[in-house]
């Protein structure tokens, strides 16, 4: 009985090692990462830089424009047509329909408010 348990344990260990070897194989060196999403960013004038400006895409609040300045970060969006609305103190300061294709970035300028 003990020999049978030992044999089963050895078989189990060997199977575990062979399966884990398959799972941990490394990817090929020629693999590439392709950016599929689109993005938007904002170029904010000096006079508007310290004014709170909130971003709405298709009616959904996405954060502040200052977070997504062109030189800092980009806001990822789904490829396609969207409506951008910028609000300052709950008042709409800009509303624009735009289109972005995959891998592209659309930059919006925000001038003095």
C-alpha positions as CSV (number, residue, x, y, z in Angstrom):
1,X,0.0,0.0,0.0
2,X,2.8,2.4,0.9
3,X,4.6,1.7,-2.4
4,X,1.4,2.5,-4.3
5,X,1.0,5.9,-2.5
6,X,4.7,6.6,-3.2
7,X,4.3,5.7,-6.9
8,X,1.2,8.0,-7.2
9,X,3.0,10.8,-5.5
10,X,6.0,10.5,-7.9
11,X,3.7,10.5,-10.9
12,X,1.8,13.5,-9.5
13,X,5.1,15.4,-9.0
14,X,6.3,14.6,-12.5
15,X,3.1,15.7,-14.1
16,X,3.1,18.9,-12.1
17,X,6.7,19.7,-13.2
18,X,5.9,19.0,-16.9
19,X,2.7,21.1,-16.8
20,X,4.4,24.1,-15.1
21,X,7.2,24.0,-17.7
22,X,4.6,24.6,-20.4
23,X,3.0,27.4,-18.6
24,X,6.2,29.3,-17.8
25,X,7.5,29.3,-21.3
26,X,8.8,32.8,-22.4
27,X,7.3,34.7,-25.3
28,X,9.2,35.1,-28.5
29,X,11.6,38.0,-28.7
30,X,9.9,39.4,-31.8
31,X,6.6,40.0,-30.1
32,X,5.3,43.6,-30.2
33,X,2.8,45.6,-28.2
34,X,0.3,47.5,-30.3
35,X,-1.6,50.4,-28.9
36,X,-5.2,49.8,-29.8
37,X,-6.9,52.6,-27.9
38,X,-7.3,56.2,-28.8
39,X,-6.6,59.2,-26.5
40,X,-7.2,62.9,-25.9
41,X,-5.2,65.5,-24.2
42,X,-5.4,69.2,-23.5
43,X,-3.1,72.2,-24.3
44,X,-4.0,74.8,-21.6
45,X,-3.1,78.4,-21.9
46,X,-1.3,80.1,-18.9
47,X,-4.3,82.2,-18.1
48,X,-6.6,79.1,-17.8
49,X,-4.1,76.8,-16.1
50,X,-5.3,77.4,-12.5
51,X,-9.0,77.5,-13.3
52,X,-10.7,74.1,-12.5
53,X,-11.9,72.6,-15.7
54,X,-13.9,69.3,-15.7
55,X,-14.0,66.9,-18.6
56,X,-17.1,65.1,-19.7
57,X,-17.0,62.6,-22.5
58,X,-20.5,61.5,-23.8
59,X,-22.0,62.9,-20.6
60,X,-19.7,61.0,-18.2
61,X,-17.3,62.9,-15.9
62,X,-13.7,61.8,-16.6
63,X,-11.6,64.1,-14.4
64,X,-10.0,67.5,-14.7
65,X,-8.3,68.9,-17.9
66,X,-5.2,69.7,-15.8
67,X,-4.7,66.0,-15.2
68,X,-4.5,65.3,-19.0
69,X,-2.3,68.1,-20.2
70,X,-0.5,67.0,-23.4
71,X,2.9,67.1,-21.6
72,X,1.7,65.1,-18.6
73,X,-0.8,62.4,-19.6
74,X,-3.4,61.3,-22.1
75,X,-7.0,60.3,-21.4
76,X,-7.8,57.0,-23.1
77,X,-11.0,56.8,-24.9
78,X,-12.7,54.2,-27.1
79,X,-12.1,54.6,-30.8
80,X,-15.0,56.4,-32.5
81,X,-17.1,59.6,-32.3
82,X,-17.6,61.3,-29.0
83,X,-19.0,64.5,-27.5
84,X,-16.5,66.4,-25.4
85,X,-17.9,68.9,-22.9
86,X,-15.6,71.1,-20.7
87,X,-17.1,72.7,-17.6
88,X,-15.8,75.4,-15.2
89,X,-17.8,76.1,-12.1
90,X,-20.6,73.9,-13.5
91,X,-20.9,76.1,-16.6
92,X,-20.2,74.7,-20.1
93,X,-17.2,76.5,-21.6
94,X,-16.7,74.2,-24.6
95,X,-18.8,71.5,-26.3
96,X,-17.5,69.7,-29.4
97,X,-18.1,66.5,-31.3
98,X,-14.9,64.7,-32.3
99,X,-13.6,61.5,-33.8
100,X,-10.5,59.5,-32.8
101,X,-9.1,56.5,-34.5
102,X,-7.1,53.7,-32.8
103,X,-3.6,54.7,-31.8
104,X,-4.3,58.4,-32.3
105,X,-4.3,61.3,-29.9
106,X,-6.6,64.3,-30.3
107,X,-5.4,67.5,-28.7
108,X,-7.8,70.2,-27.6
109,X,-6.7,73.8,-26.8
110,X,-8.2,75.6,-23.8
111,X,-7.7,79.4,-24.0
112,X,-8.5,82.1,-21.4
113,X,-11.7,81.5,-19.6
